[in-house]
């Protein structure tokens, strides 16, 4: 069994919790209150800036040149392509300011950046993988179950359920599997831990948006 297959099984409880969240349910129905989506988009836009920098840091550390190019493209997409989607949503939903990093987003991006900077590249790649993989699975899940005409969140759903994004996810998974196969058992264990931690942070990111959690 590949590293990714066994690790994905280990976070199934977390993943199922994400699918059962009110945020995801209401997003798929198109009934999610707009203030919650605006909070989410503002935080996600800030997140993507830091995520792109994290991916660039991984690109600078990874050995294989094909993987370097892959992570450079991932970083570009995070900063340029997906921020373009956010800008269109800012107009659609009346957002003018991203605001500040609120607790869930702050903790998540600092975990990723510190992992990319201080841990081995294998662990860093494992830490960023849930942001790719869980988003694709959630996007596909919503796309399959939604039955709402003119869902105001259709563009978001289409992005993460799209073939182009899925190809990038497959590439990230393949890189992680190859790195895991060629490293030590101890490093693979730390990869598992980083993947699980980031998966939990994905849950809390959406939870924070639904509950509008801010610094006190």
JOQUILIN-V800822 format. One record per residue. N is the residue number from 1. RES is the residue in one letter. SS is DSSP state (2 for helix, 1 for strand, 0 for the rest). PHI is phi in degrees with one decimal (999 if undefined). NEAR is the number of other C-alpha atoms within 12 Angstrom. Layout:
BEGIN
N/RES/SS/PHI/NEAR
N/RES/SS/PHI/NEAR
END
This chain:
BEGIN
1/X/0/999/11
2/X/0/-69.5/19
3/X/2/-55.9/29
4/X/2/-64.2/33
5/X/2/-65.7/18
6/X/2/-69.4/19
7/X/2/-70.7/34
8/X/2/-63.0/29
9/X/2/-62.4/18
10/X/2/-68.7/20
11/X/0/-106.5/29
12/X/2/-62.0/19
13/X/2/-62.4/17
14/X/2/-63.6/26
15/X/2/-62.9/31
16/X/2/-63.5/21
17/X/2/-63.2/23
18/X/2/-64.4/30
19/X/2/-62.4/29
20/X/0/-89.7/21
21/X/0/-67.5/26
22/X/2/-57.0/24
23/X/2/-57.7/35
24/X/2/-69.8/40
25/X/2/-59.9/27
26/X/2/-73.4/27
27/X/2/-62.3/37
28/X/2/-67.4/34
29/X/2/-84.7/25
30/X/0/79.4/28
31/X/0/-101.5/24
32/X/0/-60.5/25
33/X/0/-56.3/24
34/X/2/-65.1/25
35/X/2/-66.9/20
36/X/2/-71.9/28
37/X/2/-69.2/36
38/X/2/-62.6/30
39/X/2/-60.0/40
40/X/2/-59.9/42
41/X/2/-65.3/42
42/X/2/-63.1/35
43/X/2/-67.0/40
44/X/2/-66.4/41
45/X/2/-64.5/36
46/X/2/-64.3/31
47/X/2/-58.6/38
48/X/2/-62.8/38
49/X/2/-60.3/31
50/X/2/-73.0/32
51/X/2/-62.9/44
52/X/2/-59.9/34
53/X/2/-65.5/32
54/X/2/-64.0/38
55/X/2/-63.6/43
56/X/2/-66.0/34
57/X/2/-64.6/30
58/X/2/-64.4/42
59/X/2/-57.7/31
60/X/2/-73.1/23
61/X/2/-101.4/26
62/X/0/-73.5/28
63/X/0/-86.6/19
64/X/0/-67.0/17
65/X/2/-64.9/14
66/X/2/-64.8/16
67/X/2/-71.5/30
68/X/2/-57.9/24
69/X/2/-62.9/23
70/X/2/-60.6/30
71/X/2/-72.7/38
72/X/2/-65.5/29
73/X/2/-68.6/25
74/X/2/-58.5/38
75/X/2/-63.4/31
76/X/2/-62.6/25
77/X/2/-63.0/27
78/X/2/-62.2/32
79/X/2/-85.3/28
80/X/2/-94.1/21
81/X/2/-66.6/22
82/X/2/-71.9/29
83/X/2/-67.4/30
84/X/2/-63.9/22
85/X/2/-61.6/28
86/X/2/-63.6/37
87/X/2/-61.9/25
88/X/2/-66.9/20
89/X/2/-70.9/29
90/X/2/-59.0/26
91/X/2/-69.7/16
92/X/2/-62.5/18
93/X/0/-110.1/23
94/X/0/72.4/19
95/X/0/-91.6/24
96/X/0/-117.5/17
97/X/0/-139.9/19
98/X/0/-73.0/25
99/X/0/78.3/20
100/X/0/-116.2/18
101/X/0/-67.1/30
102/X/0/-85.0/28
103/X/2/-50.4/23
104/X/2/-62.5/34
105/X/2/-66.6/40
106/X/2/-57.4/27
107/X/2/-65.7/25
108/X/2/-64.8/38
109/X/2/-68.9/35
110/X/2/-72.5/26
111/X/2/-63.0/31
112/X/2/-64.8/42
113/X/2/-68.3/31
114/X/2/-68.5/25
115/X/2/-65.0/32
116/X/2/-63.5/34
117/X/2/-81.2/26
118/X/2/-107.7/18
119/X/0/-98.5/23
120/X/0/-67.1/28
121/X/2/-64.9/40
122/X/2/-60.6/44
123/X/2/-68.9/41
124/X/2/-62.9/45
125/X/2/-64.1/51
126/X/2/-64.8/45
127/X/2/-67.8/46
128/X/2/-85.7/51
129/X/2/-61.5/43
130/X/2/-58.0/40
131/X/2/-62.7/42
132/X/2/-73.0/38
133/X/2/-70.3/37
134/X/2/-65.6/37
135/X/2/-63.0/34
136/X/2/-64.7/31
137/X/2/-64.6/30
138/X/2/-66.5/39
139/X/2/-60.0/34
140/X/2/-66.1/26
141/X/2/-60.9/26
142/X/2/-64.6/34
143/X/2/-59.7/30
144/X/2/-75.9/16
145/X/2/-97.5/19
146/X/0/-67.0/25
147/X/0/-134.9/17
148/X/0/-99.8/19
149/X/0/-82.2/12
150/X/0/58.3/13
151/X/0/-64.1/21
152/X/0/-64.3/23
153/X/0/-105.0/36
154/X/2/-59.1/26
155/X/2/-62.9/24
156/X/2/-62.6/34
157/X/2/-61.1/30
158/X/2/-64.5/27
159/X/2/-62.9/29
160/X/2/-87.4/31
161/X/0/-98.9/28
162/X/0/-81.3/24
163/X/2/-67.3/15
164/X/2/-63.0/17
165/X/2/-67.0/31
166/X/2/-62.5/24
167/X/2/-63.6/19
168/X/2/-64.5/30
169/X/2/-63.1/30
170/X/2/-58.5/23
171/X/2/-66.1/26
172/X/2/-64.0/37
173/X/2/-63.5/35
174/X/2/-62.5/25
175/X/2/-63.5/37
176/X/2/-63.0/38
177/X/2/-62.2/29
178/X/2/-66.0/22
179/X/2/-65.6/30
180/X/2/-64.2/33
181/X/2/-64.9/19
182/X/0/-105.9/16
183/X/0/-121.1/20
184/X/0/-86.7/15
185/X/2/-62.3/15
186/X/2/-63.5/15
187/X/2/-67.9/24
188/X/2/-60.8/32
189/X/2/-62.6/20
190/X/2/-68.9/26
191/X/2/-62.3/39
192/X/2/-58.0/35
193/X/2/-65.1/25
194/X/2/-66.0/35
195/X/2/-63.9/41
196/X/2/-66.8/33
197/X/2/-63.4/31
198/X/2/-64.4/39
199/X/2/-63.9/38
200/X/2/-64.4/31
201/X/2/-68.8/33
202/X/2/-60.8/40
203/X/2/-58.3/35
204/X/2/-69.1/30
205/X/2/-63.9/38
206/X/2/-70.1/37
207/X/2/-60.0/29
208/X/2/-62.8/32
209/X/2/-66.3/34
210/X/2/-66.9/30
211/X/2/-95.5/21
212/X/0/54.2/28
213/X/0/-76.8/22
214/X/0/-126.6/21
215/X/0/-61.9/14
216/X/0/-97.7/6
END
